[in-house]
Amino acid sequence: MFDREKVLEKVLVFIRKKAKRPVSFKEIRRGLGLNGLSTKELRRVLEDLEDEGEIVRVRKGRYGLPQRMNMVVGRLQGHPQGYGFVLVEEGKDVYVKAESMLGAMHNDRVLVKVTRRMLDGKSQEGKVIRVLERANEQIVGVYSGTNRYGFVVPEEKRICQDVFIPGRADKNARNGDLVVAAVTKWPQDRRNPEGKVIEIIGHKGDPGVDILVIMKKYHLEAEFPPQAWREAMQAPVAVRPDEYKGRLDLRHLPTVTIDNEDARDLDDALSIEKLDNGNFRLGVHIADVAHYVSGNSGLDREAQARGCSVYLVDRVIPMLPPSLSNGICSLNKGEDRLALTVFMEVDSQGQVLSHEIRESVIKVQERLTYNIVEAILLGEGVAEGRYADLTPDLQLMEELCGILKGRRTRRGSIDFHFRERKVILDERGRPTAIEIVERNIASDIVEEFMVLTNEVVAEYIYWLKLPFLYRVHEKPQQDDLASLREFLHNLGYTLKSGGGIGPQDLQKILARAEGKPEERLVNEVVLRSLKQARYYHQCLGHFALAAKYYTHFTAPIRRYPDLTIHRIIKGMLRGTLHGKQQQRLADKLPTLAEEVSRRERVAEEAERESVDLKVIEYMLPREGQIFDGVISGVMPFGIFVELANGVEGLVHISNITDDYYHYLEKQLSLLGERTKKRYRIGDRVRVELTKADLAERTIDFELVEA
């Protein structure tokens, strides 16, 4: 049996480094000199590389590299009007016209031929020449049909084609039913995709159906496969006597968890002490999930497929079954728990002088919440009695947090300020209130300690030269910075020219905007100019954090990359990470990094959509009511107004009827032609809610005269 991965690598090396032009099958076979490899096996390897977009077959059956033939591989971001953009991991995104889609749909992985650069010099246009991976084998939508045939109108607006359902493939769905359709024929030319109804979710408007639709749309499964479930149920409910062996016993150490009030999966615990030399000894104790979830088990395969836990507005879809995530893996108060501990000696400047990573057993003394910790540190009375013994440690944590935060600020780390909305639901899932979640000292403590731990672990493994998963955030592209510079200039902010812009330059802009009417807008445009953070098998640094080394180590209950990293570290600590195992890891990690990055983006989209849905549902019965708000954005088509509870809606320019208004780009304002009335970011206005549209996920306001 041939080693597929080895042959794949040899083929790629040959085509990348030795072939000066597209090469034929015979030339590849002759160039590789692989004795004993059959023609069928080599053809299968080449087909696999084609499917992955690593190589492309062109005229006369020759094989070459896409990037050398003006082609790129990426994921298609569809648009309701039919066109799309191919998002390229490294390079500029490619605009694709509707007629150049070749049947590709939103989120498909595609191979695109770049046909021309756009006139602005910042974009490129292309056409899809091959769909490498389909992302929409099942589509969620609303059924509409007759006795003879029907259509499913996708809930995902970026899938712009309805799915044709032949008469006998509707599963007796009724008009208005929300259904899941399995695609049986992909779209071609002007022909819609064809499919069959495989599940009826419920009728639009029925209680609970809205969140189920989001789960189906993003392929989020609440239930675990039988094998994963059985394995989870076999895990012990308490640490067994034999599991203490070889571990550092830290059960005597005063240790606390600090989380949200409603958190159930507690990944991390903290301890701290002041050393005789005046330095801090910080202990960060992370649940040893890898002890209970072995590689290649049913549990592990399901965790990898999920990639991470998903926190929807009304429920958690965990990466691991609750018996693990809320049970033996969770660092629950008063229970012995297995952990991976990182001890760090930190001086008064925030420098880590030494560190130690150990497998340990801990016992959490107290389960604290952000609000309780803040109250203790503010001296609001709760420090007496139950929490009195913990107060000195929490004060030490506050002191160290300030030191670490100051160090990050000095090196230029970017600190964004966004108001987070939390929707309060009743027992039937109906929204009753929208609250703004404010950052406080407790959340800052946890954030700073986790960031420090992730940096220390990443740098330590980097210098050991072990295969690893890093959390990377690359420098923004010059085109994006140029657009940002122009936009900020219109707001009165100066961003220096040239390619030497670092995170500290962007942080200075954010600091200047703090407390000003345009603060939110400045934060948003700076964030949009940056690349998306992702997982990668090489250490590329983290631009926003101004960190040379960074990883995700601190949340193995809810993030698969962290679980993978724990396995690598445990293998290193035990001396079992040998040559062959390291090579298998090195081969596996690039693909894993790409997949868990994609699953993370899916989770973020689903979480955001679930919140937006309930926000609009909350506003529905308030149509016709008057609200005070602040202009949060000005565009040529109107102004965005944000209410005190964080709800944002649009006043379309066509609904401002007391004058003709013109958009002044440099002033980012609307100016009345006759009245000279001006609408600017930060202006306080009164608005009437005229429409909250659940289907379109939009909120429309009209201005009300004072």
Steps between C-alpha positions, in 0.01 A plus 500: 500500500646837396545795739250749356618803701861439400412474130280814522791696643745371237263592216454852640873552551567386142238729344589797722877489487616294207241545227552823304165465319181291519604134479339184366416184691800323344735782599377487860543124515848519347604795719391337825665165437257323730560132450208273576238776471228399257353728234162476675647607835684798352187613312306481825759721672480756219120498518519561877734795448262639237205464738695687767590780256875441543546432128287554192477298177508712186494432126658183370475342845790693651520586870615829650472732798191725506689805626741483206210500256315799642263283705413505869318271742260635759149497646219671315313769692170528318276809470118506477526666158689207352862611492763413759854533626752222536675548833866413462701414814816666376439767238224722365141384479358440152169645375290254298204608288175305517552361151851377592397281796496165313230377739701579813302596809569696818781352713615251232876455468587594144782538253485837328683633198585869539394676180587862576586755765236756581554864410563604861804272506387352829274220380502224243231330299479136402285205408446167671652217301446219752305436819741315729272446798125544537382665822122477457403135463200591717317832479255642753214710367129566462302259283259630237337270248210345312394140444749464216815661637632749753792719601699553817597865548829495699509673838863580422460806277848453356369187327313686230342205316186319614516120513262329257304215662330245270143410596574173681802631688322748730436262795149648523634842595243781509543853372681702765670202664865540591675195359839344437560413134777266388653610169486223240617703197730800518421818305628523144495799268159659565345192658414502870624230737261207540426318822263315725350588837653279771373674814216733597620725784170673566290790385648846484409685820456191717673528844863384495512444123714811438802368693455149355522656154832664590631169633400317181631780280846485657498119545511521880400171658365500854519121534822302507555179297440180700869405519605842631216495749590151626865596544401813693276302732789263576710786641524504881299752702797558732878471476606139561783420746734376225469831311688700766825317425775713344306824542588809702254509792370858528183433696636705791539808280230772530350482151195673353304506176366832365227479236159624395209422732351250254823321403497121544819388322781639712830465311735710709585568864743749654735523796748770599757580766760769566855362523763618748680685218187705426410314180169328432455126463195461279343158458267437205337158525325368188271197494684188378237403242751295302513251789135411436480547121755282326609558141309314225216408736138558406498794742807648338367465145176673598686777686720560197198511268335760726821697546366700794201552724235734361328747733164588347274755661290236679724194528849357482589239239807351671803353330494217756200328663380673822607205716856604411474874431294573811618198700838337546683746268349813655698653787208493741530637852605252769575214259841346426577567134784414263668800339792629298656771714723786385687677779659833405728728700419855389688813609369851562542588131291207380799297378477121540828401663431127509219254445414137563240278330380198698225242501318562827201429720318800649195579715321829434432682827236740367296552184493878446316711245610823332248701702603347833871565435430859400295553816778353717765723341278806533443418868124485467440286807509151351867462604392430855429146609501252215753677275722668763784246464509548123518880502883529529550260206246686287673828581830346388330388178372853443850639554659252258222556247582873496870424448432259212251734338750784519768283341269402214407864446865606488585243237205618287231236549165610356215530748161521328196642677169347394175487691378142523124438501340229708141398425297385800247226415203358687434128546341479153799661329332839449721810548403713799795742521828598337791584729844642433779284644775726630861396551623515858817433695410133546470431127823695446680279756394182322582641156849620594591174675378287210683713242822475700466121533436458129809704417723308743387160372535604134853633543610198702382251236632716215857474627460125550424488123205263548206480258239736644182698439545873538239774515619746237390845396691635203575860408225682308544542126622835370183551295287461813720741693477755217119484512508527880736798483264683264194424711668609825619822333135589433436458872793723592749226589845463347650157434857518377582394144730221390528133577633533853166523676492288814228418750616788721404748226146363485474493880587871510206567268265299724628680810435840339146393406413372849201682646428690179179469292681310227669251738295199388540582131877540533525165679292332227695639203835416663381145570372457142838605363672212680525141390310231684690309766534129422677181599817408315777244524774764486572784741418824316437717805186680612478854358211630716661376821847615388618150597773301324369170636138413567277194524171387653571278799248607763161361384523128409139431606364729230775532233650206312832679424561534875432128547749420223760725662449329837575163339821637350611645834416183693695298244795735546481484881484119498769459235268307268503748209746308284612552140224309320230653719644847438494437125138384513415818690687717252304339214165534676518852648476715181166343400375501860586869540300591191200294607478624861539858376202444270291344778580796723367742236183289463447514878547877506250549217241278667544670837469847345194403299324351803550824696392718206189288460391547862585870492265551205237279665528721811439812288204355303225596750658843542427620146360853520682581825734799536861460619795724577815400316840607370612506136757221478569512126434714194485354149383633162174304541420618853600512865536223757360572846595307813267484800608488864457119507739453205229442238594661169275585207502698176329825411496481120571828324171472311318525834665831597243714322545853632769569239723345234810369675846453353773271633824683581765231493780701658281615787315167526171686527170567322433866416161647417494686169260775615497485879875435537406256773783257563498145637833381641636209701430555869197724449212419733172436321150370570372221277186299447529127440314449172593140420680205655541235228586150620534360148751763385658550847455879474371780724367821342459833679362839402612826652261677734522875547573609857 
